């Protein structure tokens, strides 16, 4: 084989042999909405049906009848009936799995006239199909330019040519109704094919284009999700997820479909939690519900309903007991029974490194001097001891030579030196305490600013959340 080209949108690759004949073969796992035939090893035990599932570009699939009794299997390239002409597709499912797939997608086969499967695609069909595929990208770019020149509020997301290059399907997104009658005329003159306009939603566009989600895996809408269910912010509220639109929205700009995956489990787990319609009454005051942990089956209460500081966590059984006593008019002494109240304070700045201390480098100098003394060796020690002895002798001789008046003056200076050093140390300590007080005041102001900023962000997120719900 001299040439090989992969087409991810259709899940196949094209080959060209030495005779310049183009063939196409399937490529498992390289197509969107891939269906796994888990009954392929038990086909002999089931009746072979004449309905097959044929997939085309990206997420488009259809059901066709094998009227000519062709020996088809999964992955065969076939020519099927289209309106007008014929189209080229790949067999994705057959046998009993087709009935299960139609039931899953809500397709009712009763009273439906299925289109026909003509033949297994020939090299000439595949060559023409490949030529049609090569025109899709340039046609999409040109179509976007034409739509923008006409001032239409729409976005053309994808173009799919029919296998015989007779018709092209233009997939577009629009927030409102679009009058594209003039656009179709220009498209027909420019591209010389029959035009079909198909409107899709933002989720369908993300499924057709594909991509990688924030979880690091392929998008669900392009890999296995075929039916889209509406997603609301209530799913995030039940799971206690931060209502941040930037994190909750997917690549389509809508709320992520995965928010609905586990919401039923959270709802079932919350059924045992009591409904808190009023704050809990204690001797110390009122406590308001701040958060709930369904995994630990605990609820957190705070004396301030708008703050998460000083949160006391108690089990659900204790909450029910307090509610029963409050209904009788009894105020409990404390929220927790035996264990002391666990107060969670907001993290504050602490000088754990000692970077505010002025004398933090003094000890290091002493250590360096000690290390230098250890590295000096025994020879240096003996020299210092000898120098010390000679120094003492010279000092004694000087003392003998001095008169009593000089000695009294030196003694006086020696007595005043400790007083002077203690005064300096006191002043240094006062300066350090003043600096620490000033830094604590600045840290407290920073904490207050951070708290007000968080409160403003919460109000802004609530406003955005209301706009999303509307």
GIFENJO-V798333 format. One record per residue. N is the residue number from 0. RES is the residue in one letter. OMEGA is omega in radians with two decimals (* if undefined). Layout:
{{N/RES/OMEGA} {N/RES/OMEGA}}
This chain:
{{0/X/-3.07} {1/X/-3.08} {2/X/-3.14} {3/X/-3.10} {4/X/-3.11} {5/X/3.06} {6/X/-3.07} {7/X/-3.10} {8/X/-3.13} {9/X/3.06} {10/X/3.11} {11/X/3.04} {12/X/-3.07} {13/X/3.12} {14/X/3.10} {15/X/-3.07} {16/X/-3.09} {17/X/3.13} {18/X/3.14} {19/X/3.05} {20/X/-3.11} {21/X/3.08} {22/X/3.13} {23/X/3.11} {24/X/-3.12} {25/X/3.07} {26/X/-3.05} {27/X/3.10} {28/X/-3.11} {29/X/3.13} {30/X/-3.12} {31/X/-3.11} {32/X/3.13} {33/X/-3.14} {34/X/3.13} {35/X/-3.14} {36/X/-3.10} {37/X/3.05} {38/X/-3.06} {39/X/-3.13} {40/X/-3.14} {41/X/-3.13} {42/X/-3.10} {43/X/-3.12} {44/X/-3.09} {45/X/3.10} {46/X/-3.14} {47/X/-3.13} {48/X/3.14} {49/X/3.10} {50/X/-3.14} {51/X/3.05} {52/X/-3.13} {53/X/3.11} {54/X/-3.13} {55/X/-3.09} {56/X/3.07} {57/X/-3.00} {58/X/-3.12} {59/X/3.12} {60/X/3.12} {61/X/-3.13} {62/X/-3.05} {63/X/-3.11} {64/X/3.12} {65/X/-3.06} {66/X/-3.10} {67/X/3.12} {68/X/3.11} {69/X/3.10} {70/X/-3.06} {71/X/3.05} {72/X/-3.10} {73/X/3.13} {74/X/3.13} {75/X/3.07} {76/X/-3.03} {77/X/3.02} {78/X/-3.05} {79/X/-3.13} {80/X/3.08} {81/X/-3.12} {82/X/-0.07} {83/X/3.05} {84/X/-3.12} {85/X/3.14} {86/X/-3.14} {87/X/3.12} {88/X/-3.11} {89/X/3.11} {90/X/-3.13} {91/X/3.12} {92/X/3.08} {93/X/3.10} {94/X/-3.07} {95/X/-3.12} {96/X/3.13} {97/X/3.12} {98/X/3.10} {99/X/3.14} {100/X/3.10} {101/X/3.10} {102/X/3.13} {103/X/-3.11} {104/X/3.13} {105/X/-3.13} {106/X/-3.13} {107/X/-3.08} {108/X/-3.09} {109/X/3.11} {110/X/-3.14} {111/X/3.09} {112/X/-3.08} {113/X/3.03} {114/X/-2.96} {115/X/2.95} {116/X/-3.04} {117/X/-3.00} {118/X/2.95} {119/X/-3.00} {120/X/3.09} {121/X/3.09} {122/X/3.10} {123/X/3.09} {124/X/-3.11} {125/X/3.12} {126/X/3.11} {127/X/3.10} {128/X/3.11} {129/X/3.08} {130/X/3.11} {131/X/3.13} {132/X/-3.10} {133/X/-3.12} {134/X/-2.95} {135/X/-3.06} {136/X/3.14} {137/X/3.10} {138/X/3.14} {139/X/3.14} {140/X/3.13} {141/X/3.13} {142/X/3.10} {143/X/3.13} {144/X/-3.13} {145/X/-3.14} {146/X/3.11} {147/X/3.14} {148/X/3.10} {149/X/3.12} {150/X/-3.14} {151/X/3.13} {152/X/-3.11} {153/X/3.11} {154/X/3.10} {155/X/-3.04} {156/X/-3.07} {157/X/3.08} {158/X/3.13} {159/X/3.09} {160/X/3.02} {161/X/-3.04} {162/X/3.14} {163/X/3.07} {164/X/3.13} {165/X/-3.06} {166/X/3.09} {167/X/3.12} {168/X/3.12} {169/X/3.10} {170/X/-3.08} {171/X/3.11} {172/X/3.12} {173/X/3.12} {174/X/-3.12} {175/X/-3.12} {176/X/-3.07} {177/X/3.05} {178/X/-3.06} {179/X/3.11} {180/X/3.09} {181/X/3.13} {182/X/3.14} {183/X/3.12} {184/X/3.14} {185/X/3.12} {186/X/-3.13} {187/X/3.10} {188/X/-3.07} {189/X/-2.96} {190/X/3.06} {191/X/3.09} {192/X/3.03} {193/X/-3.02} {194/X/3.02} {195/X/3.12} {196/X/-3.09} {197/X/-3.14} {198/X/3.13} {199/X/3.09} {200/X/-3.12} {201/X/3.13} {202/X/3.11} {203/X/3.11} {204/X/3.10} {205/X/3.10} {206/X/-3.13} {207/X/-3.12} {208/X/-3.13} {209/X/3.14} {210/X/-3.14} {211/X/-3.12} {212/X/3.13} {213/X/3.09} {214/X/-3.13} {215/X/-3.14} {216/X/3.12} {217/X/-3.12} {218/X/-3.13} {219/X/-3.09} {220/X/3.13} {221/X/-3.11} {222/X/-3.07} {223/X/-3.11} {224/X/3.12} {225/X/3.11} {226/X/-3.09} {227/X/3.13} {228/X/-3.13} {229/X/-3.13} {230/X/3.13} {231/X/3.12} {232/X/3.06} {233/X/3.10} {234/X/3.10} {235/X/3.13} {236/X/3.13} {237/X/-3.13} {238/X/3.11} {239/X/3.07} {240/X/3.13} {241/X/-3.09} {242/X/3.10} {243/X/-3.08} {244/X/-3.12} {245/X/3.14} {246/X/-3.11} {247/X/-3.10} {248/X/3.09} {249/X/-3.12} {250/X/3.09} {251/X/-3.09} {252/X/3.10} {253/X/3.08} {254/X/-3.09} {255/X/3.12} {256/X/-3.09} {257/X/3.06} {258/X/-3.14} {259/X/-3.01} {260/X/-3.04} {261/X/-3.06} {262/X/3.12} {263/X/3.11} {264/X/3.11} {265/X/3.14} {266/X/3.10} {267/X/-3.14} {268/X/-3.12} {269/X/-3.12} {270/X/3.13} {271/X/-3.13} {272/X/-3.14} {273/X/3.09} {274/X/-3.11} {275/X/3.12} {276/X/-3.12} {277/X/3.12} {278/X/3.09} {279/X/-3.09} {280/X/3.06} {281/X/3.11} {282/X/-3.12} {283/X/-3.11} {284/X/-3.12} {285/X/3.10} {286/X/-3.06} {287/X/3.12} {288/X/-3.13} {289/X/-3.11} {290/X/3.10} {291/X/3.11} {292/X/-3.07} {293/X/3.14} {294/X/3.10} {295/X/-3.11} {296/X/3.14} {297/X/3.12} {298/X/-3.11} {299/X/-3.12} {300/X/3.14} {301/X/3.12} {302/X/3.11} {303/X/-3.06} {304/X/-3.10} {305/X/-3.11} {306/X/3.10} {307/X/3.11} {308/X/-3.14} {309/X/3.13} {310/X/3.11} {311/X/-3.09} {312/X/3.13} {313/X/3.14} {314/X/-3.09} {315/X/3.14} {316/X/3.11} {317/X/3.11} {318/X/3.11} {319/X/-3.14} {320/X/3.13} {321/X/3.12} {322/X/3.12} {323/X/3.13} {324/X/3.10} {325/X/3.11} {326/X/3.09} {327/X/-3.13} {328/X/-3.12} {329/X/3.06} {330/X/3.14} {331/X/-3.14} {332/X/-3.12} {333/X/-3.13} {334/X/-3.13} {335/X/-3.08} {336/X/-3.02} {337/X/-3.06} {338/X/3.09} {339/X/-3.11} {340/X/3.13} {341/X/-3.09} {342/X/3.11} {343/X/-3.13} {344/X/3.11} {345/X/-3.10} {346/X/-3.10} {347/X/-3.14} {348/X/3.09} {349/X/-3.12} {350/X/-3.10} {351/X/-3.12} {352/X/-3.09} {353/X/-3.07} {354/X/3.10} {355/X/-3.09} {356/X/-3.13} {357/X/-3.07} {358/X/-3.08} {359/X/-3.14} {360/X/-3.09} {361/X/-3.11} {362/X/-3.13} {363/X/3.11} {364/X/3.10} {365/X/3.13} {366/X/3.12} {367/X/3.12} {368/X/3.10} {369/X/3.12} {370/X/3.11} {371/X/3.10} {372/X/3.12} {373/X/-3.13} {374/X/-3.10} {375/X/3.13} {376/X/-3.13} {377/X/-3.13} {378/X/3.12} {379/X/3.10} {380/X/-3.14} {381/X/3.13} {382/X/3.13} {383/X/3.12} {384/X/3.12} {385/X/3.11} {386/X/3.11} {387/X/3.13} {388/X/3.11} {389/X/3.11} {390/X/3.12} {391/X/3.12} {392/X/3.12} {393/X/3.13} {394/X/3.10} {395/X/3.11} {396/X/3.10} {397/X/3.11} {398/X/3.13} {399/X/-3.11} {400/X/-3.09} {401/X/3.11} {402/X/-3.09} {403/X/-3.13} {404/X/3.10} {405/X/3.14} {406/X/3.14} {407/X/3.10} {408/X/3.11} {409/X/3.11} {410/X/3.12} {411/X/3.10} {412/X/3.11} {413/X/3.12} {414/X/-3.11} {415/X/-3.10} {416/X/3.09} {417/X/3.12} {418/X/3.14} {419/X/3.13} {420/X/3.11} {421/X/3.10} {422/X/3.11} {423/X/3.12} {424/X/3.12} {425/X/3.11} {426/X/3.12} {427/X/3.11} {428/X/3.12} {429/X/3.12} {430/X/3.13} {431/X/3.13} {432/X/3.10} {433/X/3.10} {434/X/3.13} {435/X/3.11} {436/X/3.12} {437/X/-3.14} {438/X/3.09} {439/X/3.08} {440/X/3.11} {441/X/3.12} {442/X/3.11} {443/X/3.09} {444/X/3.09} {445/X/3.12} {446/X/3.11} {447/X/3.11} {448/X/3.12} {449/X/-3.14} {450/X/3.11} {451/X/3.11} {452/X/3.10} {453/X/-3.13} {454/X/3.10} {455/X/3.11} {456/X/3.12} {457/X/3.11} {458/X/3.14} {459/X/3.12} {460/X/3.11} {461/X/3.11} {462/X/3.11} {463/X/-3.14} {464/X/3.13} {465/X/3.12} {466/X/3.12} {467/X/3.13} {468/X/3.13} {469/X/*}}
